[in-house]
């Protein structure tokens, strides 16, 4: 019975506006690495930023093979209320019907979506920068094809926002809410070096531990208090954290972009007290719904080159004040000290060079994996 299933998110991506994307009678094939495995799954498609409804002509999910191919025999049609197609209202999402599927943990999957209509630039396409190689077909419906013809390659995910598996009743889910440091900007394409990926690997290797799905809701440029690309952390918290299937824990690492104020708007210059007030609200909202929330300290970014001039001594003092509050206030159920894990002990306003991708803001692949290693797995028992 459907009512007996316990759904847990095994993979997610945070919806955001996809600037400049257009589609017309094309198929998208997008890859993702799941965390939990299972024998039944469902897929979520989002029209969060669409200006009007749009029609999905068909959707499939299979196990990734080489390039745009799926493992022969693995490609399964997704239905929506028993129908092979669906219309998604503006600002809404749809969840597919459950489908039997032998999904191993940490598997690479391919979700194929056929878009028969025209989606021009003014439509408001929902997507996300992926650090994955994904494929766009020439005109036509190739969602059910084992090897899809390729019209172009993209590094984004479009419309697909989540994959859920049915798990045991003790299975939980942890959401990683953050910015590009959680999204793993600058990391190696297709290498799965995001710190939530490393957390998922460690949880899977913890034999006998509680089954945990890991849902990455990192969004490049995201801030606690103000919108940039997509909604602020305060605005998207209910959708991207509380509403996730099976969520039991959330790790929040937000605030670096509040400090950097990359658009240089005087009205958006923040104080430590304002950032702390926003983080307090996230903690209250999580704990009110029974979700344990862990606060992640903010990484050092002295003299970053990604946005020259974004760092200054005053903003550094603010970062340290916020980190001290995260560590000492008791507002969170636990603290993940990413700052301590990556900073240079001889120069704590900077990352250790081995963990720095070179722009002094984003970690290297090794740094992102170190962040995943800094999380105490006993917190999820």
N, C-alpha and C positions, 0 to 999 in steps of 0.2 A: 504494500500500500504506500502511496506517495506520502501520506501523513507520517509514516514510520521512518522516513529518510531524514538523516541529519546532514544538512548541507554545509560544507565548509569551502571557503574560497581557496583554491590551490594556485591561482595566478590572477593578478589584477594589473590594470594600468589606470592612472588618474585621467579622466576626460579633460580635455582642454581644446581651445580653438586651434585648428590646423590652418595656419596662414598660407594662402596661395594654392591650396589643393583644389583640383577640379576633376570630375569623373563623368563619363558618358558611356553607358553600355559596356562596362568593364568588370572584370573579376579581380578581387584583391586576395592575395594569399599571404598571410601573416604568421610568423613563427613566434613561439614563446616557450619558455622552459617552466614547467609546473614544479610545485613543491611536493605535495601529497599525491599519492596514487589512489586509484579506486577502480570500481567496476561499473559505476554509473556516473555520468557527468551531464552538465548542461553549460551553455554558453550565454553570456550577456552581451548584447549589442546596444550601443548608446548613441542617442541623437541629442546629447546634452546641450550642444551649442548651435543646433540647427534652427534656422528661422522658420521652417515649415516642416510638415511631415515628409518622410521619404519612404520609398518602397524597396524592400529587400527581396530580390527575385529568387534567391536560394542561398543556402549556407551548408557547408560541410566541415567536418573536423577529422583529421587523420594524424598519424605519426609522421614526423619529418623524415624524408629521405634526402638524397643529395639535391642541392639547389632548390628549384621550385617543385620538386617531386615529393610525393608521399609514399610511405611503405605500401606496396601492393596489398590490397585487401583491407587496409585500415581506414579508408576514407568513408565516414558515415554521414548520411544526410541528417541535418538538423531540422526538426519541425517546430512550429509555433502554434500551439493550440490545435495540433493535428494537421496543420497546413504546412506546405513546404515553403511558404513565403509569408512576409509580414510587413505591415506598415507601422513605422515608429513615429509617434507624435513628436512635435517639436518640444525639446527640453526633457524628453522621456527616454526610457530604455525598454527593451524587451528581453525576456528570459526564454530560452528554448525549452522544449519539452525534454525530460530526461531521456538519455540514450544509453543503452548498454555498450560499454567500451572498456577494454582491458588496458588501463592507463598505468604504466609503471611510475613509481616516484622519480622525480627529477628528469622526466621524459621531455623531449622537444616535440611540440605539437604544431600543426599547421591548421589555421582556421581560414577557410575560403569563403568569401562573401561576394555574391553576384549583384551588381547594381545596374539594373536595366535602364534606368532613366538618366536624365541630365542633372548633374549636381554642379552648378556653376560657382564662381568665386564668391558670389553674394549669398550663397546658401547657408554658410556657417558650418563647415565640415568639422566633425569632432575627431581629434587625433592626438597623437603624442609622439615625440622623438623617442626612438626605441633602442638605439645601439644594437639593432638587429637588421639583417638583410631580409627585406620583404619584397614582394613581387606584385606588379600591376600588369594585367594582361592586355593584349590588343583587344579590339571590340569583340564581345561575345561572352557566353556563359561557359566557363571552364571550371566551375566550383567542384564538380564531380570528377574531374579528370585527375588521373594519377600523376601525370606530368603536365603542368600548366604552361602554355606558351607565354613568353615574357615580352611585354611591350616596353617596360621600363622597370628599374629597380628603385626602391625607396628605403630610407632608414627610419620610417615612421610606422606606427600602428594607426589604423583608421577604424573607427566605429566599434571595434572589439574592446570591451572594457573589463571582462572577467570570465573566468572558467571556474566552475564549482564541481566538487566531487561529493558523493555520498559516503560518509565515513561512520566509524563507530561513535557511540554516544559520548565517549570521553575525548574525542578529537576536538582540538581547539584551533584557533587561528590568530596569528599576530599580524597586525597591519603596521607597515613602516610608513609614517607620514613625514615627508620632508621635501627638500628642494632638489637641485641638481646633484648635491652630494649624496642623496639617496637614490636619485635617478641614475647616478654614475656617469655624468657627463665627462667627456675626454677619455673614458675607459676604452679598451680595445673592442672593436666591433665583433659581435658574435662570441665573445669570450666569457660572458656571464660572470663578470667581476664585480657586480653591484654588491654592496654589503648585505642586502637581504638575500641575494643568491648564496653567499657564503653561510649565512645563518641557516638557510634551508638545507644546505649540504650537511652542516654540523648536526642539525636536529635529526636528519635522516640517519646519520651514522650513530646516533645515540640509541643503540638497541635497547629495547625495553622501556624507553621513555615515552612520554605522552605524544601521540600523533599530533603534529602541528602543521597547518597550512601557513604559508608565508605570502602576504599580499603587499606588493610594492606600490605604494601610492605617492612616490616621489614625483615632484613636478618642477622642472627647471625654472628658476626665477621666483619660486613661490615664497611668500612672506606670511608672517603671522597676521599682520594688521591691515595690509593694503593689497588690492588686486594688482596683478600684472598680466601674465598670460594665464588665463583662467582665474579662479576665485582664490581669495586669501585662505589661509589655514582656518581661520574662524568661520568663514562662509562655507567651506567645503567639508568641514569636519563631520557633520551628520551624514552626508552622502558618501564620503570616501572612507569613513571609519565605522561609525555606529551602524550603518545599514549593510555592512559587509557580512555575508553569510558565515555564521559560526565564529565570529570574532570574539576572542576572550582577552586579548592583550593588544596594546598599541605602543609603539616606540615613536616618540615625537622628537625630531631634530629640526627645528625651524628657528629662524632669526637672523641668519647670516645676511640674507638679502634685505631684511629690514634695516640692518646696519649699513649696508653698502649703498642703498638709495640710488640705484644705477640711473634713474631718470632725473636725479638732482632736483627733486621737487622740495622746496623748503617746507611745505605743509606736511610732507611725509618723512621728515627727519624725526627719528624716534629717540626716546629716552629709555633707560633701563627699566624705569617704573612702568612705562607703557608696554614694553615687551613682556615684562613679568605679569602684568595684569592680563594680557592675552593668553599667556601660557597657563595661568591659573584657571581661566575659563575653560580651556581645553581639558584640564585635569578634572574640573568639576563635572563637565558634561560626560566624560568617560566614566567616572566613578559612579555617577548617578544611575547609569545603565548597567552597572556591574562589571564594566570592563576595567581591567588593571592597566594603568598607564605608566610608562617608564619615560623619564626625561633624558634626552641625549644632549650632552654638552656641545657647545659650538666650537668648531675647529678654528685654529689660528689662521690668519690670512694676511700677515704683514707684507706690504709692498707687492700685492698681487699684480700680475701683468694682464690678466683677463680683462680687467677694467681699471686701467691705471688711475691712481688718485682716489680709488674707493676706500682704501685703508688710510686712517690717520690716527694719531695717538688718542684723540677723544673717543673715537669709535672703538678703539681697542679697550679703553677703560670701561666702556659700556658692555662690551662682550664679556670681559672678566667679571663685571658685576652680575650679569645675567647667569653666567656659569656658576658663580658662587651661590646664587640663590637656588639654582637647580640642584646643586649638591647638598645644600644645608637646610632648605626650607621645610622639607618633609611633605611638600605638596604632591609629589609623585609617589607611586608605590615602590619605585626603585629608580636608580640612576644608572645610565650607561655613559661612562666617561670617555667618550670618543676623543675629546681634547687631550686627555692624559695619555691615551693610547698612541696618538700620532704626533704630538708636539715634540719639539727639540728640547730636551731637558736643560741644555746649555743656553737656549734662546727660546723661551716658551711662547713668544709671540709669533713663531713660525713653525711650520711642520718640519720634521726631520726630512732631509733631502731624499732619502730612500723611499719615503711615503708620498712625496710630492710629484705630481705629474710634470711640473716645471713652470706652471703659471702661479704657483704659491697660493692657490685657492682650492683647486680640485686635487684629490689624492690620485696617485698612480694606481694601477691594477693591484699592486702589492698593498698600497694604503687602504684601498676599499676592502680587500680581504682581511686586513688587520682590523678594520672596524667590525667586520662580522665576527672575528675571533674575540673581540673585547666584550662580547655579550655573555653573561653568566647563564648557561642553559638551565640551571636549577630554578631560575625565576619562572619557568613555564610549567613546573611540575604541579 
